[in-house]
Amino acid sequence: MVVRQGVLFRTGSFGALTGIGAPYFTGTLGVRQDVDLRPEDAILAEDVTTYGGSVGVSPLGASVPRYCSDVAKGVAFLGNYADLFKNDGYQQAFWYNFVELNTELKLPAVFHCSAGRDRTGCIAYVIGAVLGVSADDLATDYYTSWASQGWIDRDTTAAHQAKWLPAFVNGLNAAYPPAQYPTLRQQAEQFLSDCCVKAGGTVAQAQAAIAALRARMLEIPEAPRTAGGKYPVSVPTIASKPATGAVQTADLVRSGFY
């Protein structure tokens, strides 16, 4: 099995998006929803105050709703990401965002925080783990995010790079010991199940959602890749910032499934 492309995209904030970028996301990529992992006050401060618009509408345009769990459910994913495995509110927010990224009628979808790296990377890591992506590949994808939106200029120190992903992985291993959950996929699935229960759902609902994600996001390698499919299956990769006047979000579409 391979992971299908063109369903979920990860990026940084759309605050500085130019007029060229929005049609690319909505037209070429067919994005239907913007899942913003920041809390409401950060969206207001970082986007709305400077660039206009509203919390509920994506900078991609009026046809693209922006989902914010802080607004919709009163909980947001913040703080030291190792705390994700100890904080009920963070886990609730994680589940609500996962549901938005796993709802057929809202796909394709894009998800992001400010830099598109840490909060975004944690969700991408769990989704990838559920799909069977290896830990090494997930770590490579996570650290590729250091190139996003100029954050590489200030956060390239080894100490800073060692802070976030290792803390997240160590937290995952502490909460779901490999002796009890031998594979990364089992750890991720149990974590999602716990998040669902913390959000008022059931284990059965979590299992159904995970099965739906795998059915939607995995395909056999021999499957024909045609342009007429429900989702685009071949997505160009922007490895560096385009020329002036183009999309200002560096590496806005990475290789792989986000």
Backbone as CSV, one residue per row, in Angstrom:
resi,resn,N_x,N_y,N_z,CA_x,CA_y,CA_z,C_x,C_y,C_z
1,MET,0.838,-1.193,0.000,0.000,0.000,0.000,0.877,1.249,0.000
2,VAL,0.401,2.287,-0.661,1.084,3.576,-0.653,0.084,4.637,-0.208
3,VAL,0.627,5.746,0.266,-0.241,6.820,0.741,-0.684,7.691,-0.431
4,ARG,-1.981,7.892,-0.517,-2.544,8.699,-1.599,-2.184,10.168,-1.419
5,GLN,-1.844,10.814,-2.516,-1.557,12.234,-2.479,-2.783,13.043,-2.873
6,GLY,-2.759,14.326,-2.514,-3.811,15.222,-2.951,-5.026,15.262,-2.066
7,VAL,-4.965,14.680,-0.873,-6.099,14.699,0.046,-5.868,15.697,1.174
8,LEU,-4.678,15.648,1.770,-4.322,16.558,2.851,-3.037,17.288,2.484
9,PHE,-3.035,18.589,2.764,-1.862,19.407,2.511,-1.479,20.143,3.790
10,ARG,-0.183,20.235,4.068,0.268,20.989,5.234,1.083,22.184,4.769
11,THR,0.962,23.277,5.497,1.660,24.497,5.125,1.818,25.370,6.351
12,GLY,2.308,26.594,6.161,2.348,27.577,7.229,1.146,28.492,7.135
13,SER,1.141,29.521,7.946,0.042,30.471,7.950,-0.157,31.093,6.570
14,PHE,-1.408,31.379,6.237,-1.733,32.014,4.960,-1.764,33.533,5.057
15,GLY,-1.299,34.099,6.165,-1.426,35.538,6.362,-0.867,36.377,5.238
16,ALA,0.290,35.973,4.706,0.940,36.777,3.671,0.721,36.216,2.269
17,LEU,-0.282,35.393,2.096,-0.561,34.782,0.803,-0.896,35.853,-0.226
18,THR,-0.358,35.718,-1.418,-0.643,36.672,-2.491,-1.840,36.208,-3.308
19,GLY,-2.241,37.031,-4.238,-3.390,36.700,-5.073,-3.172,35.498,-5.950
20,ILE,-1.939,35.162,-6.236,-1.651,33.997,-7.066,-1.846,32.708,-6.273
21,GLY,-1.555,32.786,-4.975,-1.577,31.579,-4.161,-2.957,31.003,-3.943
22,ALA,-3.930,31.878,-3.657,-5.276,31.394,-3.339,-5.883,30.566,-4.473
23,PRO,-5.846,31.047,-5.727,-6.400,30.230,-6.811,-5.673,28.902,-6.987
24,TYR,-4.385,28.872,-6.649,-3.650,27.607,-6.755,-4.224,26.583,-5.786
25,PHE,-4.466,27.025,-4.549,-5.009,26.107,-3.549,-6.431,25.690,-3.887
26,THR,-7.272,26.641,-4.219,-8.686,26.317,-4.433,-8.949,25.717,-5.809
27,GLY,-8.175,26.133,-6.804,-8.386,25.632,-8.155,-7.577,24.396,-8.463
28,THR,-6.260,24.534,-8.465,-5.384,23.418,-8.828,-5.472,22.267,-7.829
29,LEU,-5.428,22.614,-6.527,-5.451,21.574,-5.501,-6.866,21.232,-5.033
30,GLY,-7.824,22.093,-5.310,-9.215,21.806,-4.952,-9.506,21.858,-3.470
31,VAL,-8.756,22.652,-2.714,-8.927,22.703,-1.263,-10.312,23.231,-0.893
32,ARG,-10.977,22.531,0.022,-12.324,22.890,0.464,-12.368,23.436,1.878
33,GLN,-11.336,23.175,2.669,-11.358,23.639,4.048,-9.951,23.967,4.539
34,ASP,-9.882,25.005,5.378,-8.647,25.450,6.005,-8.753,25.118,7.495
35,VAL,-7.969,24.133,7.954,-7.976,23.759,9.369,-6.807,24.475,10.044
36,ASP,-7.135,25.493,10.819,-6.144,26.355,11.455,-5.949,25.900,12.896
37,LEU,-4.740,25.463,13.228,-4.469,24.893,14.542,-4.184,25.952,15.600
38,ARG,-4.138,27.206,15.233,-3.867,28.269,16.195,-5.132,28.616,16.984
39,PRO,-4.978,29.184,18.186,-6.147,29.668,18.917,-6.670,30.954,18.285
40,GLU,-7.873,31.328,18.668,-8.513,32.490,18.061,-7.675,33.756,18.201
41,ASP,-7.098,33.995,19.380,-6.360,35.242,19.563,-5.140,35.306,18.652
42,ALA,-4.501,34.171,18.377,-3.350,34.161,17.478,-3.771,34.431,16.035
43,ILE,-4.909,33.878,15.626,-5.417,34.146,14.278,-5.704,35.632,14.117
44,LEU,-6.322,36.217,15.127,-6.633,37.647,15.074,-5.358,38.475,15.008
45,ALA,-4.386,38.146,15.845,-3.160,38.934,15.916,-2.269,38.744,14.691
46,GLU,-2.151,37.505,14.226,-1.204,37.200,13.157,-1.781,37.393,11.764
47,ASP,-3.093,37.250,11.603,-3.696,37.315,10.274,-4.686,38.465,10.127
48,VAL,-5.752,38.406,10.908,-6.897,39.279,10.673,-6.538,40.747,10.871
49,THR,-5.828,41.072,11.939,-5.492,42.464,12.214,-4.634,43.055,11.108
50,THR,-3.725,42.246,10.582,-2.792,42.729,9.554,-3.359,42.628,8.148
51,TYR,-4.005,41.510,7.849,-4.410,41.257,6.468,-5.916,41.322,6.229
52,GLY,-6.681,41.489,7.271,-8.127,41.548,7.116,-8.761,40.171,7.125
53,GLY,-10.032,40.112,6.715,-10.742,38.846,6.734,-11.359,38.585,8.094
54,SER,-11.565,37.313,8.419,-12.198,36.962,9.681,-11.675,35.618,10.151
55,VAL,-11.960,35.291,11.398,-11.526,34.012,11.951,-12.195,32.851,11.232
56,GLY,-13.440,33.027,10.835,-14.205,31.930,10.254,-14.007,31.721,8.764
57,VAL,-13.347,32.669,8.089,-13.154,32.562,6.641,-11.666,32.536,6.334
58,SER,-11.244,31.582,5.543,-9.837,31.422,5.206,-9.349,32.551,4.300
59,PRO,-8.075,32.922,4.410,-7.491,33.841,3.435,-7.539,33.293,2.008
60,LEU,-7.840,32.003,1.861,-7.956,31.416,0.529,-9.197,31.908,-0.205
61,GLY,-10.144,32.504,0.505,-11.327,33.026,-0.143,-12.609,32.694,0.595
62,ALA,-13.665,33.391,0.259,-14.943,33.249,0.959,-15.535,31.859,0.827
63,SER,-15.140,31.117,-0.193,-15.705,29.775,-0.397,-15.035,28.726,0.477
64,VAL,-13.957,29.100,1.183,-13.203,28.139,1.991,-13.359,28.482,3.475
65,PRO,-14.120,27.698,4.228,-14.253,27.964,5.663,-12.956,27.671,6.400
66,ARG,-12.701,28.473,7.435,-11.547,28.212,8.299,-12.068,27.596,9.589
67,TYR,-11.586,26.389,9.903,-11.972,25.714,11.137,-10.934,25.997,12.208
68,CYS,-11.401,26.445,13.358,-10.550,26.699,14.514,-11.193,26.024,15.711
69,SER,-10.530,25.007,16.283,-11.142,24.265,17.393,-11.369,25.150,18.615
70,ASP,-10.554,26.192,18.760,-10.720,27.122,19.871,-12.068,27.828,19.783
71,VAL,-12.458,28.186,18.558,-13.749,28.849,18.337,-14.890,27.837,18.357
72,ALA,-14.706,26.725,17.635,-15.793,25.752,17.481,-16.064,24.953,18.747
73,LYS,-15.005,24.619,19.486,-15.153,23.719,20.626,-14.604,24.271,21.940
74,GLY,-13.935,25.406,21.894,-13.418,26.009,23.123,-12.119,25.414,23.623
75,VAL,-11.421,24.636,22.792,-10.129,24.059,23.183,-9.153,24.216,22.019
76,ALA,-7.879,24.454,22.361,-6.851,24.613,21.340,-5.625,23.796,21.728
77,PHE,-4.842,23.454,20.716,-3.638,22.661,20.896,-2.458,23.620,21.045
78,LEU,-1.907,23.752,22.267,-0.859,24.725,22.556,0.242,24.096,23.400
79,GLY,1.298,24.875,23.644,2.277,24.517,24.665,3.320,23.520,24.221
80,ASN,4.027,22.998,25.205,5.045,21.980,24.971,4.357,20.719,24.455
81,TYR,4.759,20.225,23.303,3.982,19.183,22.658,4.088,17.824,23.334
82,ALA,5.036,17.671,24.232,5.041,16.466,25.057,3.846,16.479,26.007
83,ASP,3.368,17.691,26.333,2.208,17.811,27.223,0.925,17.317,26.573
84,LEU,0.978,17.116,25.266,-0.202,16.620,24.552,-0.710,15.326,25.163
85,PHE,0.196,14.525,25.687,-0.181,13.217,26.210,-0.621,13.275,27.669
86,LYS,-0.636,14.486,28.238,-1.039,14.657,29.630,-2.210,15.615,29.794
87,ASN,-2.537,16.356,28.755,-3.495,17.445,28.854,-4.790,17.079,28.126
88,ASP,-5.884,16.990,28.885,-7.162,16.593,28.289,-7.626,17.578,27.226
89,GLY,-7.448,18.872,27.488,-7.885,19.878,26.528,-7.142,19.780,25.211
90,TYR,-5.823,19.561,25.269,-5.048,19.405,24.049,-5.523,18.185,23.268
91,GLN,-5.828,17.100,23.993,-6.262,15.881,23.324,-7.637,16.059,22.690
92,GLN,-8.505,16.783,23.364,-9.806,17.086,22.764,-9.627,17.871,21.467
93,ALA,-8.780,18.902,21.523,-8.537,19.718,20.335,-7.929,18.881,19.219
94,PHE,-7.010,17.993,19.578,-6.381,17.114,18.585,-7.448,16.284,17.877
95,TRP,-8.377,15.721,18.644,-9.422,14.895,18.042,-10.326,15.721,17.133
96,TYR,-10.746,16.900,17.581,-11.622,17.733,16.758,-10.946,18.092,15.434
97,ASN,-9.663,18.416,15.486,-8.951,18.743,14.256,-8.795,17.507,13.367
98,PHE,-8.540,16.362,13.978,-8.435,15.119,13.214,-9.747,14.828,12.483
99,VAL,-10.863,15.010,13.153,-12.170,14.769,12.528,-12.356,15.671,11.306
100,GLU,-11.970,16.949,11.440,-12.111,17.871,10.311,-11.267,17.432,9.123
101,LEU,-10.124,16.834,9.409,-9.228,16.370,8.340,-9.605,14.989,7.832
102,ASN,-10.677,14.435,8.370,-11.079,13.078,8.010,-12.562,13.023,7.666
103,THR,-13.090,14.157,7.189,-14.501,14.235,6.812,-14.601,14.383,5.298
104,GLU,-15.176,13.406,4.652,-15.174,13.295,3.186,-15.574,14.590,2.484
105,LEU,-16.671,15.219,2.911,-17.193,16.382,2.205,-16.331,17.622,2.380
106,LYS,-15.344,17.574,3.282,-14.487,18.738,3.533,-13.094,18.567,2.929
107,LEU,-12.927,17.540,2.122,-11.633,17.241,1.521,-11.639,17.550,0.028
108,PRO,-10.487,17.871,-0.493,-9.178,18.042,0.122,-9.157,19.200,1.119
109,ALA,-8.269,19.099,2.104,-8.150,20.128,3.136,-6.687,20.474,3.360
110,VAL,-6.469,21.676,3.874,-5.130,22.110,4.240,-5.112,22.358,5.742
111,PHE,-4.015,22.020,6.402,-3.921,22.281,7.842,-2.586,22.939,8.146
112,HIS,-2.605,23.800,9.159,-1.406,24.588,9.461,-1.546,25.254,10.827
113,CYS,-0.421,25.764,11.325,-0.409,26.633,12.509,0.218,27.947,12.056
114,SER,1.234,28.442,12.740,1.907,29.657,12.283,3.000,29.320,11.277
115,ALA,3.967,28.512,11.719,5.077,28.143,10.840,4.788,26.885,10.036
116,GLY,3.752,26.139,10.404,3.483,24.883,9.717,4.463,23.801,10.102
117,ARG,4.964,23.862,11.332,6.039,22.974,11.708,5.710,22.124,12.935
118,ASP,5.510,22.736,14.089,5.413,21.968,15.325,4.012,21.404,15.561
119,ARG,3.016,22.262,15.753,1.654,21.747,15.921,1.227,20.974,14.671
120,THR,1.495,21.577,13.514,1.170,20.923,12.249,1.932,19.609,12.113
121,GLY,3.210,19.634,12.481,4.034,18.442,12.372,3.577,17.315,13.262
122,CYS,3.080,17.661,14.459,2.584,16.621,15.371,1.372,15.911,14.794
123,ILE,0.443,16.667,14.225,-0.744,16.044,13.632,-0.345,15.222,12.407
124,ALA,0.552,15.771,11.589,1.016,15.017,10.421,1.712,13.731,10.850
125,TYR,2.449,13.794,11.942,3.174,12.618,12.435,2.190,11.519,12.839
126,VAL,1.145,11.872,13.565,0.173,10.874,14.014,-0.599,10.301,12.828
127,ILE,-1.023,11.159,11.908,-1.735,10.670,10.725,-0.846,9.717,9.935
128,GLY,0.403,10.110,9.752,1.331,9.248,9.023,1.554,7.931,9.722
129,ALA,1.669,7.975,11.045,1.875,6.738,11.804,0.691,5.794,11.642
130,VAL,-0.518,6.323,11.683,-1.714,5.497,11.496,-1.717,4.861,10.111
131,LEU,-1.143,5.561,9.149,-1.105,5.044,7.779,0.069,4.104,7.541
132,GLY,0.904,3.900,8.565,1.992,2.957,8.440,3.292,3.543,7.943
133,VAL,3.404,4.873,7.895,4.659,5.505,7.487,5.700,5.264,8.585
134,SER,6.944,5.026,8.206,7.985,4.704,9.184,8.364,5.918,10.021
135,ALA,8.898,5.668,11.201,9.334,6.739,12.089,10.424,7.579,11.436
136,ASP,11.333,6.946,10.713,12.402,7.687,10.044,11.848,8.635,8.985
137,ASP,10.890,8.161,8.200,10.297,9.015,7.169,9.506,10.155,7.795
138,LEU,8.818,9.883,8.887,8.048,10.926,9.570,8.970,11.982,10.163
139,ALA,10.093,11.561,10.715,11.053,12.522,11.262,11.654,13.377,10.149
140,THR,11.961,12.751,9.027,12.503,13.509,7.892,11.519,14.560,7.426
141,ASP,10.243,14.178,7.317,9.216,15.124,6.904,9.099,16.269,7.908
142,TYR,9.140,15.926,9.187,9.012,16.948,10.229,10.147,17.961,10.126
143,TYR,11.369,17.492,9.988,12.500,18.418,9.969,12.602,19.182,8.656
144,THR,11.996,18.664,7.597,11.912,19.431,6.357,11.142,20.730,6.585
145,SER,10.247,20.710,7.563,9.432,21.884,7.841,10.246,23.063,8.350
146,TRP,11.491,22.820,8.724,12.322,23.936,9.177,12.544,24.964,8.075
147,ALA,12.261,24.594,6.842,12.457,25.519,5.725,11.245,26.406,5.481
148,SER,10.212,26.284,6.280,8.970,26.984,5.962,8.981,28.434,6.412
149,GLN,8.565,29.310,5.514,8.260,30.710,5.788,9.348,31.487,6.525
150,GLY,10.601,31.205,6.262,11.654,31.987,6.876,11.976,31.619,8.307
151,TRP,11.234,30.683,8.896,11.531,30.285,10.267,12.889,29.608,10.355
152,ILE,13.377,29.104,9.226,14.684,28.462,9.223,15.782,29.442,9.641
153,ASP,15.547,30.744,9.423,16.561,31.742,9.735,16.805,31.886,11.232
154,ARG,15.809,31.573,12.041,15.979,31.799,13.470,15.954,30.521,14.307
155,ASP,15.563,29.419,13.704,15.373,28.194,14.482,16.194,27.033,13.954
156,THR,17.412,27.290,13.552,18.208,26.215,12.968,19.177,25.587,13.955
157,THR,19.238,26.083,15.177,20.186,25.525,16.124,19.815,24.098,16.486
158,ALA,20.851,23.303,16.741,20.620,21.905,17.093,19.788,21.802,18.366
159,ALA,20.025,22.729,19.298,19.286,22.691,20.560,17.801,22.902,20.333
160,HIS,17.473,23.826,19.438,16.056,24.079,19.181,15.431,22.928,18.408
161,GLN,16.165,22.406,17.423,15.632,21.297,16.650,15.418,20.063,17.525
162,ALA,16.254,19.919,18.543,16.132,18.764,19.431,14.995,18.918,20.428
163,LYS,14.408,20.097,20.474,13.424,20.377,21.518,12.060,19.775,21.229
164,TRP,11.579,19.924,20.005,10.170,19.651,19.760,9.864,18.216,19.386
165,LEU,10.388,17.729,18.274,10.035,16.371,17.868,10.474,15.328,18.885
166,PRO,11.698,15.377,19.416,12.064,14.392,20.440,11.155,14.449,21.662
167,ALA,10.757,15.649,22.069,9.851,15.763,23.208,8.514,15.097,22.898
168,PHE,8.042,15.278,21.667,6.778,14.676,21.253,6.896,13.152,21.226
169,VAL,7.956,12.643,20.620,8.139,11.193,20.518,8.357,10.573,21.891
170,ASN,9.141,11.246,22.731,9.352,10.739,24.089,8.051,10.712,24.877
171,GLY,7.222,11.730,24.672,5.919,11.750,25.335,5.028,10.621,24.859
172,LEU,5.073,10.354,23.551,4.288,9.250,22.985,4.746,7.917,23.566
173,ASN,6.061,7.728,23.652,6.588,6.468,24.179,6.306,6.302,25.667
174,ALA,6.296,7.409,26.396,6.004,7.329,27.832,4.534,6.987,28.068
175,ALA,3.649,7.586,27.265,2.217,7.335,27.431,1.801,5.975,26.871
176,TYR,2.485,5.535,25.815,2.133,4.286,25.148,3.421,3.470,24.968
177,PRO,3.870,2.807,26.029,5.166,2.119,26.017,5.269,1.099,24.882
178,PRO,6.400,1.101,24.175,6.581,0.126,23.087,6.440,-1.323,23.531
179,ALA,6.705,-1.597,24.801,6.521,-2.969,25.276,5.060,-3.395,25.200
180,GLN,4.167,-2.413,25.349,2.734,-2.695,25.302,2.156,-2.432,23.908
181,TYR,2.734,-1.458,23.216,2.293,-1.090,21.870,3.514,-1.204,20.956
182,PRO,3.776,-2.380,20.401,5.048,-2.666,19.718,5.315,-1.835,18.468
183,THR,4.270,-1.344,17.808,4.494,-0.583,16.575,4.045,0.860,16.751
184,LEU,4.626,1.727,15.960,4.247,3.138,15.981,2.781,3.295,15.596
185,ARG,2.323,2.495,14.673,0.911,2.566,14.291,0.003,2.243,15.478
186,GLN,0.335,1.230,16.249,-0.480,0.885,17.419,-0.470,2.015,18.445
187,GLN,0.673,2.637,18.639,0.752,3.765,19.561,-0.158,4.907,19.093
188,ALA,-0.066,5.230,17.810,-0.849,6.342,17.269,-2.340,6.049,17.327
189,GLU,-2.727,4.826,17.025,-4.146,4.488,17.046,-4.706,4.532,18.463
190,GLN,-3.932,4.078,19.445,-4.403,4.138,20.821,-4.491,5.583,21.295
191,PHE,-3.528,6.408,20.886,-3.576,7.824,21.228,-4.829,8.474,20.656
192,LEU,-5.125,8.224,19.390,-6.328,8.793,18.788,-7.590,8.298,19.486
193,SER,-7.600,7.040,19.856,-8.739,6.493,20.576,-8.939,7.219,21.901
194,ASP,-7.846,7.470,22.615,-7.933,8.193,23.881,-8.409,9.629,23.667
195,CYS,-7.932,10.259,22.597,-8.371,11.621,22.288,-9.873,11.655,22.028
196,CYS,-10.364,10.667,21.293,-11.792,10.594,20.989,-12.611,10.473,22.262
197,VAL,-12.180,9.608,23.162,-12.900,9.416,24.427,-12.861,10.700,25.256
198,LYS,-11.710,11.382,25.285,-11.608,12.642,26.027,-12.557,13.693,25.454
199,ALA,-12.837,13.590,24.161,-13.733,14.541,23.501,-15.194,14.121,23.582
200,GLY,-15.479,13.041,24.324,-16.854,12.603,24.506,-17.290,11.504,23.573
201,GLY,-16.366,10.965,22.781,-16.707,9.889,21.867,-16.467,8.527,22.485
202,THR,-16.481,7.516,21.643,-16.283,6.142,22.099,-15.115,5.506,21.361
203,VAL,-14.631,4.416,21.902,-13.555,3.677,21.246,-14.015,3.195,19.874
204,ALA,-15.271,2.754,19.774,-15.800,2.283,18.491,-15.809,3.409,17.456
205,GLN,-16.146,4.624,17.886,-16.140,5.759,16.965,-14.725,6.059,16.488
206,ALA,-13.768,5.967,17.400,-12.374,6.199,17.028,-11.909,5.153,16.023
207,GLN,-12.241,3.891,16.279,-11.828,2.816,15.376,-12.436,3.002,13.984
208,ALA,-13.687,3.441,13.941,-14.345,3.670,12.658,-13.689,4.822,11.909
209,ALA,-13.325,5.875,12.635,-12.671,7.025,12.009,-11.292,6.642,11.470
210,ILE,-10.556,5.860,12.230,-9.232,5.412,11.796,-9.356,4.527,10.551
211,ALA,-10.334,3.638,10.551,-10.549,2.776,9.383,-10.912,3.609,8.157
212,ALA,-11.713,4.652,8.356,-12.096,5.524,7.245,-10.889,6.273,6.703
213,LEU,-10.016,6.729,7.609,-8.804,7.421,7.178,-7.938,6.503,6.326
214,ARG,-7.731,5.296,6.784,-6.879,4.358,6.047,-7.503,4.003,4.690
215,ALA,-8.798,3.834,4.658,-9.467,3.515,3.395,-9.337,4.667,2.401
216,ARG,-9.387,5.877,2.917,-9.338,7.059,2.063,-7.911,7.384,1.612
217,MET,-6.944,7.138,2.471,-5.597,7.637,2.242,-4.609,6.594,1.721
218,LEU,-5.017,5.324,1.682,-4.112,4.286,1.200,-4.637,3.698,-0.105
219,GLU,-3.711,3.370,-0.979,-4.081,2.741,-2.232,-3.007,1.726,-2.598
220,ILE,-3.377,0.745,-3.405,-2.385,-0.241,-3.823,-1.485,0.398,-4.880
221,PRO,-0.198,0.054,-4.895,0.725,0.698,-5.841,0.313,0.583,-7.296
222,GLU,-0.369,-0.517,-7.633,-0.734,-0.742,-9.029,-1.978,0.024,-9.454
223,ALA,-2.627,0.693,-8.516,-3.867,1.397,-8.858,-3.599,2.462,-9.913
224,PRO,-4.460,2.555,-10.942,-4.244,3.568,-11.980,-4.356,4.966,-11.404
225,ARG,-3.480,5.851,-11.830,-3.502,7.240,-11.375,-4.015,8.094,-12.530
226,THR,-5.277,8.434,-12.495,-5.876,9.212,-13.569,-6.304,10.575,-13.058
227,ALA,-6.313,11.547,-13.959,-6.693,12.908,-13.580,-8.177,13.010,-13.268
228,GLY,-8.951,12.008,-13.641,-10.381,12.082,-13.427,-10.842,11.552,-12.091
229,GLY,-9.896,11.194,-11.200,-10.269,10.684,-9.890,-10.868,11.756,-9.008
230,LYS,-11.419,11.325,-7.884,-12.072,12.278,-6.978,-11.086,13.304,-6.453
231,TYR,-9.863,12.857,-6.147,-8.839,13.755,-5.643,-7.675,13.788,-6.624
232,PRO,-6.974,14.920,-6.738,-5.760,14.910,-7.554,-4.753,13.950,-6.941
233,VAL,-4.027,13.234,-7.757,-3.110,12.234,-7.223,-1.656,12.573,-7.489
234,SER,-1.401,13.633,-8.236,-0.035,14.047,-8.483,0.073,15.531,-8.184
235,VAL,0.866,15.884,-7.187,0.923,17.257,-6.720,2.327,17.799,-6.876
236,PRO,2.501,18.954,-7.518,3.839,19.509,-7.663,4.408,19.926,-6.324
237,THR,5.709,19.792,-6.175,6.384,20.179,-4.946,7.095,21.507,-5.159
238,ILE,6.842,22.464,-4.284,7.541,23.743,-4.325,8.616,23.684,-3.255
239,ALA,9.848,23.479,-3.658,10.923,23.250,-2.693,11.516,24.540,-2.159
240,SER,11.308,25.640,-2.851,11.841,26.915,-2.371,10.870,28.016,-2.736
241,LYS,11.089,29.198,-2.179,10.152,30.296,-2.386,10.133,30.705,-3.858
242,PRO,8.944,30.835,-4.455,8.846,31.212,-5.862,9.281,32.652,-6.083
243,ALA,9.247,33.056,-7.333,9.640,34.416,-7.680,8.671,35.433,-7.098
244,THR,9.085,36.694,-7.091,8.245,37.770,-6.562,6.884,37.756,-7.226
245,GLY,5.855,37.927,-6.403,4.499,37.948,-6.917,3.816,36.599,-6.867
246,ALA,4.573,35.572,-6.588,3.974,34.243,-6.481,3.628,33.964,-5.024
247,VAL,3.273,32.735,-4.729,2.885,32.353,-3.385,4.030,32.634,-2.416
248,GLN,3.745,33.265,-1.303,4.787,33.625,-0.354,5.040,32.552,0.686
249,THR,4.298,31.474,0.628,4.513,30.367,1.557,5.524,29.408,0.955
250,ALA,6.733,29.372,1.546,7.761,28.473,1.028,7.340,27.030,1.237
251,ASP,7.824,26.166,0.375,7.515,24.735,0.355,6.089,24.454,0.765
252,LEU,5.153,25.182,0.123,3.769,25.102,0.570,3.158,23.729,0.324
253,VAL,3.639,22.999,-0.627,3.180,21.626,-0.824,4.406,20.735,-0.844
254,ARG,4.543,19.892,0.135,5.705,19.037,0.220,5.422,17.700,-0.452
255,SER,6.476,17.021,-0.804,6.296,15.687,-1.380,5.692,14.772,-0.330
256,GLY,5.033,13.722,-0.764,4.365,12.843,0.175,2.887,13.140,0.222
257,PHE,2.286,12.914,1.367,0.840,13.025,1.414,0.351,14.279,2.082
258,TYR,1.226,15.185,2.493,0.743,16.471,2.995,1.468,17.597,2.321
